[in-house]
Amino acid sequence: MKKPKSKNAKKTSRKSHRALSTYKHISFRRVPAKKQKNEKALELPVSSVKRGTCERKYNDYIQGERLGAGAYGEVFELCRENKEAKRECPYVMKVQKIRDLPRFEREVDMQQLVYDKLKLAPRIFDAWICAGNINGVDEKSPLGFIVMERFDGTLEDFLRENDTEPEYRAKLYGNIWSKIEALHEIGINHGDLSERNVLYKKHGKHIQFVLSDFGFAKFRTEETTDDKALVDLYTYLHDSGNRKSSMS
């Protein structure tokens, strides 16, 4: 028997932080890994990271506003004016000081591998390293640049900007966990999971979630432990959703 609709149901859209009841009809897609008989273990290709200049641009796009920063670098938008003189910023550029070149190359190549195999990471369009004089300053460490597809924000942003209902939250994290399972099934451990390393993008009523920051990713044939960070994160958020439900 269906429950009668609340009289206040239509008022939720007036909140400054939009209730996620707006997205009740979103269909999240589970992404199963494709299994093949006698499939060879995945290997990273020869690194696609190039050696280049320290210009902060990509084609005719130039570095714009800083979107975020972390221990390993900063992320900027890449923008240009189109024919209608409107600003468009479809890419982001990650700039970081190279402390460990093999790790940087691994991050780029692992992320592209996950995109190619599962479409569960932002697509990388270009990556290069440079060294020398940058804006009049001689940098001791080379810089690494990664140009990739732009997303709307992180999972942390998504939760902060939307009033999540416990039911929706459980469905949301179940969806994200299925992506981790798909990653594990093709033999890759992410190694650095957090709310900041899950990105989202809205496509109409559908919301796409992907994983980012593959600097600590490894093949599971190496000495790795399971992605316990996400297990802990999933448990915490699921419990916090239940706590929120009991308090309301």
C-alpha positions, 0 to 999 in steps of 0.5 A, a space after each residue: 500500500 502506497 503512503 499518502 504524499 506529504 503536504 509539504 513535499 513540494 516545498 523542498 525545492 525552496 531550500 537553499 541547499 536542495 534536498 536530494 528528493 529532487 534526484 529520486 528517479 536517478 538511475 545509477 548504473 553498476 559497471 561490471 568488469 568484463 571478464 574474458 577467458 585466459 585474460 592476460 594481466 594488465 600492464 601499463 603501457 610505455 609512459 605517455 608523459 612527455 617532456 615540454 615547456 612550462 607554459 600553463 596552457 593547452 592548445 588555445 586554452 589558458 590557465 584560469 581560476 584555481 579550483 583546489 590544492 593539496 599536498 601534491 599540487 594545485 588544480 586550475 581550470 583551463 578556459 578560453 572565449 568562444 565565438 560568442 565571446 563567452 568564457 568556456 572552461 571544459 578542462 582542468 590542469 593539475 600542476 604539481 612539483 615532481 618529487 618522484 618521477 616514476 610515481 607521476 608517470 604511474 599516476 597518469 598512465 594508471 588513470 588513463 588505463 582505468 578510463 580506457 578499460 572502465 570509463 571510471 576516471 577522468 579522461 586525460 588529454 595531455 601530460 608533460 613535465 618541464 624544468 627550469 625557469 618558471 615565471 622568473 624563478 628557477 625551480 629546483 624540482 621539475 613540474 608535472 602537468 596533467 590536462 583532463 576532463 572537467 567535473 562539477 566537483 568532489 563527492 565532498 562538495 556534493 554532500 555539502 551542497 545537497 541535503 542527503 536523505 538516508 535512503 539516497 545516501 545508502 544508494 549513492 555509496 552502494 553505487 560508488 562501491 560497485 565502481 571500486 569492485 569493478 576496479 578490483 576485478 580488473 586487478 587494480 587497487 586505488 590506494 588513496 580513497 576519500 571523499 575528495 578523490 571521487 568526482 561527480 558530473 551532472 548529465 540531466 537527471 543522471 549523475 556520473 561518479 568517477 575516481 581520481 588521483 591514482 598516484 598510489 594505485 597499484 596492480 593487485 599482484 603487487 604487495 597491496 592491501 585492500 582499499 580499506 579506506 573506502 570500506 571505512 568511508 562507506 561504513 562511516 557514511 552509511 552509519 552517519 546517514 542512519 544517525 541523521 535519520 534517527 535524529 530527524 
